[in-house]
Amino acid sequence: MFELLAPVFAVAGGLLAGVPLVLHMFRRSPALRMPFSVVRFLIPTLPTTTKRASIEHWPLMLLRILALALIGLAFARPFQRLTIARAAESGSADRIAVLIDASASMRRDGIRDSVLKEIDNVVASVNDEGTLSISVFSESTRSLLTAAEWRQTEPASRDALVTRVREAYDADWLSTQTATAMLATADEVAREEGAAGPDGERRVVLITDFQEGSQLDGLRAGTWPDSVKLDLRIVSPTESGNAGISLMEESRTGKLRVRVSNSGDAAVTKLQLSPFDSQGAPVGDAITIDVGGGQRRTIS
């Protein structure tokens, strides 16, 4: 049904449309006319008119009435109300991929609790129509929750999936390849057909401490998809400082050397290096070394 923004003009147009008909009906025309060639000896009298007027040229009359009615309708500005269903504003049909750093630096005190808190915040922002996946990365990327699992699980049962992820997350002792994991995840999200709704967005949520060895150089050579947004969540330990080790092999002797580095904000400078075998059993005695903040030391 149509409604009018200015109904007074519609009423006025309807009244004006009847004016030509009223004027035409009140017009009284002579009933008969007799032509004379000579009127000199005739006495002028009033013409005889009809008592009832009849409509003459009715097609023209209808056009006049229609024109006035359309003018009034145009000024009344008719419109039609349409009901459009809106999707939920919070996370409506979004495709969100959570990427969590699980390298050795994430083992520092306080970081795991911060990671779990960020996971809960992201999950709370996803509504029933959205899609969520969660992966962890260090030297490689491992999936804890796939998008297919999320879609196939009823919304009321998804809390169990989140609980499984919280229990499964644990940082390892490896280095981190942040750029590689970011580009691979963004490309996967961008290539998924129908992953996000018409009004939804595709987003990668990166949870990391952004340590100095995050290996971000790959982002310069790679291409980030335009359709995917990056949401950065930086977590920090309860105490500053971070130490790392790397192995080097001498080209001549083939002997392994251990390089120990300490971050610039480190409060602890005395570090203990304990060797372990492939089974995780300690081998030999621990070595205590002194590495200042922002410095490196090599042990052979």
C-alpha positions in Angstrom: 0.0 0.0 0.0 1.1 3.5 -0.8 1.2 6.3 1.7 1.4 10.1 1.2 4.0 12.5 2.7 1.7 15.5 2.0 -1.9 14.2 1.8 -3.3 17.7 1.8 -2.2 18.1 -1.8 -4.0 14.9 -2.8 -7.2 16.3 -1.3 -6.7 19.6 -3.1 -6.0 17.8 -6.4 -9.2 15.7 -6.1 -11.2 18.9 -5.5 -9.6 20.7 -8.4 -10.2 17.7 -10.7 -13.9 18.2 -10.3 -13.8 21.9 -11.2 -13.9 21.5 -15.0 -16.8 19.1 -14.7 -18.8 21.5 -12.5 -18.1 24.5 -14.7 -19.1 22.6 -17.8 -22.4 21.5 -16.2 -23.3 25.0 -15.1 -22.7 26.4 -18.6 -26.0 27.1 -20.4 -25.7 27.2 -24.2 -28.4 28.4 -26.7 -30.7 25.6 -27.8 -31.1 26.8 -31.4 -29.5 29.3 -33.7 -31.1 30.5 -36.9 -28.9 32.4 -39.3 -30.4 35.4 -41.2 -28.9 37.3 -44.0 -30.7 40.5 -43.2 -31.4 41.5 -39.6 -32.5 45.1 -40.1 -36.2 44.6 -39.5 -35.8 42.0 -36.7 -36.3 42.8 -33.0 -33.4 41.5 -30.8 -34.4 39.0 -28.1 -32.4 36.9 -25.6 -31.4 33.5 -26.9 -33.3 30.5 -25.6 -31.1 28.2 -23.5 -31.5 24.7 -22.4 -32.5 23.8 -18.9 -30.0 20.9 -18.5 -26.4 21.0 -19.7 -25.0 18.0 -21.4 -21.3 17.0 -21.5 -19.7 17.9 -24.8 -16.3 16.7 -25.9 -16.1 14.3 -23.0 -12.6 12.9 -24.0 -11.1 16.4 -23.6 -13.0 16.8 -20.3 -11.5 13.5 -19.0 -8.0 14.6 -19.9 -8.4 17.9 -18.0 -9.6 16.0 -14.9 -6.8 13.5 -15.1 -4.2 16.3 -15.5 -5.4 18.1 -12.4 -5.5 14.8 -10.4 -2.0 13.8 -11.4 -0.7 17.3 -10.4 -2.2 17.0 -7.0 -0.9 13.4 -6.6 2.6 14.5 -7.5 2.6 17.2 -4.9 1.3 14.7 -2.3 4.6 12.7 -2.8 3.3 9.0 -2.6 5.7 6.4 -1.2 5.6 2.7 -0.2 7.0 1.4 3.0 9.3 -1.7 2.7 10.3 -3.9 5.6 14.0 -5.0 5.2 15.3 -7.6 7.6 18.6 -6.5 9.2 21.3 -8.9 10.3 22.6 -8.7 13.8 25.1 -5.9 14.2 27.5 -7.8 16.3 29.7 -10.1 14.1 27.0 -10.6 11.5 28.0 -13.5 9.3 31.7 -12.7 9.8 34.5 -15.1 9.0 37.1 -14.8 11.8 40.4 -16.8 11.9 42.3 -16.6 15.2 46.0 -17.1 14.9 47.8 -17.7 18.2 51.6 -17.5 18.7 52.8 -20.7 20.4 56.6 -20.1 20.2 59.0 -20.4 23.2 58.6 -16.7 24.2 54.9 -17.3 24.9 55.8 -19.6 27.8 56.6 -16.6 29.9 54.6 -16.0 33.1 51.2 -14.4 32.6 51.0 -14.8 28.8 48.9 -17.9 28.7 46.2 -16.3 30.9 46.2 -13.3 28.5 45.9 -15.5 25.5 42.9 -17.4 27.0 41.3 -14.0 27.8 41.7 -12.8 24.2 40.2 -16.1 22.9 37.1 -15.5 25.1 36.8 -11.9 23.8 36.9 -13.0 20.2 34.4 -15.8 20.7 32.0 -13.4 22.4 32.1 -11.2 19.3 31.0 -14.0 17.0 27.2 -14.5 16.7 25.4 -17.6 15.5 25.7 -16.7 11.8 29.5 -16.1 12.0 32.3 -18.6 11.4 35.3 -19.1 13.6 38.5 -21.0 13.3 41.5 -21.1 15.7 45.1 -22.1 14.9 48.5 -21.9 16.7 51.9 -21.4 15.1 55.6 -21.4 15.9 57.8 -22.9 13.2 54.7 -24.4 11.6 50.9 -23.8 11.8 48.6 -26.3 13.6 44.8 -26.1 13.7 42.9 -26.4 17.0 39.4 -25.6 15.6 38.4 -25.7 11.9 35.8 -23.5 10.3 33.9 -26.7 9.2 33.7 -27.9 12.9 32.3 -24.5 13.9 29.6 -24.5 11.2 28.6 -28.1 11.8 28.1 -27.6 15.5 24.9 -26.2 16.9 25.3 -22.7 18.5 24.3 -24.1 21.9 27.1 -26.7 21.8 30.0 -24.5 20.6 31.1 -23.7 24.2 32.5 -27.3 24.3 34.7 -26.5 21.2 36.1 -23.4 22.9 36.8 -25.3 26.0 38.7 -27.9 24.0 40.8 -25.1 22.4 41.6 -23.5 25.8 42.8 -26.9 27.2 44.8 -27.7 24.0 46.7 -24.4 23.8 50.3 -24.7 25.1 53.4 -22.9 23.9 56.3 -25.1 22.7 60.1 -24.4 22.7 60.5 -23.6 19.0 61.1 -20.3 17.2 58.3 -18.4 15.4 57.5 -17.8 11.7 54.9 -15.1 12.1 54.9 -13.8 8.5 54.4 -17.3 7.0 51.6 -18.1 9.3 49.8 -14.8 8.8 50.0 -14.9 5.0 48.8 -18.5 4.8 45.9 -17.9 7.1 44.8 -14.7 5.3 45.0 -16.5 2.0 42.9 -19.3 3.3 40.2 -16.9 4.6 40.1 -14.9 1.4 39.7 -18.1 -0.8 36.8 -19.5 1.2 33.6 -19.2 -0.8 30.6 -18.0 1.1 32.7 -17.7 4.3 31.2 -14.3 5.1 27.7 -12.9 4.5 27.0 -9.9 2.3 27.4 -7.5 5.2 30.1 -9.5 7.1 33.8 -9.1 7.1 36.8 -11.5 6.8 39.3 -11.0 9.6 42.5 -12.5 11.0 43.0 -12.0 14.7 46.7 -12.4 15.6 47.5 -13.0 19.3 51.2 -12.7 19.9 53.8 -11.1 22.1 55.7 -9.8 19.0 59.1 -10.8 20.2 62.2 -9.6 18.4 62.6 -12.9 16.5 59.0 -12.9 15.1 60.3 -13.2 11.5 58.2 -10.5 9.8 60.3 -10.0 6.7 58.1 -12.3 4.7 55.3 -9.7 4.8 57.3 -7.5 2.5 57.6 -10.1 -0.2 54.1 -11.6 0.3 50.7 -10.1 -0.7 48.0 -9.5 1.9 44.5 -10.0 0.5 42.5 -6.7 0.3 39.3 -8.5 1.5 40.9 -9.6 4.8 41.4 -7.3 7.8 44.0 -7.8 10.5 43.1 -7.5 14.2 46.3 -7.4 16.3 46.1 -8.5 19.9 49.5 -8.1 21.7 49.9 -9.9 25.0 52.7 -9.2 27.6 54.2 -11.2 30.4 54.0 -10.3 34.0 57.8 -9.6 34.0 59.7 -8.1 31.1 62.6 -9.8 29.4 63.1 -12.6 27.0 66.1 -14.9 26.2 66.7 -17.1 23.2 69.2 -19.6 21.9 70.3 -20.6 18.4 72.6 -23.4 17.2 75.5 -22.8 14.8 77.9 -25.3 13.2 81.5 -24.4 12.6 82.3 -25.0 8.9 85.8 -26.4 9.6 85.4 -28.7 12.6 81.6 -29.3 12.4 81.4 -28.5 16.1 78.1 -27.0 17.3 78.1 -23.7 19.1 75.3 -22.2 21.1 74.5 -18.5 20.9 72.4 -17.1 23.8 70.8 -13.7 23.3 69.0 -11.6 25.9 66.4 -8.9 25.1 67.0 -5.2 25.8 64.3 -5.0 28.5 65.6 -8.0 30.4 65.8 -7.6 34.1 67.6 -11.0 34.6 71.1 -11.3 33.2 72.3 -14.6 34.8 70.9 -17.4 32.7 71.1 -21.2 33.2 71.6 -23.3 30.1 70.6 -27.0 30.6 71.2 -29.6 27.8 68.6 -32.3 27.1 68.5 -35.3 24.7 65.8 -36.0 22.1 63.7 -37.7 24.8 63.7 -34.7 27.1 66.1 -36.2 29.6 68.9 -33.9 31.0 72.4 -34.5 29.7 75.3 -33.3 31.8 75.4 -30.3 34.2 73.7 -27.0 33.7 75.8 -24.1 32.7 75.3 -20.6 34.2 76.2 -17.7 31.9 75.9 -13.9 32.3 74.3 -12.2 29.3 73.4 -8.5 29.7 70.3 -6.9 28.3 70.4 -6.6 24.5 73.6 -8.7 24.3 74.6 -12.1 22.9 77.1 -14.7 24.0 78.3 -17.8 22.2 79.3 -21.0 24.0 81.2 -23.8 22.3 
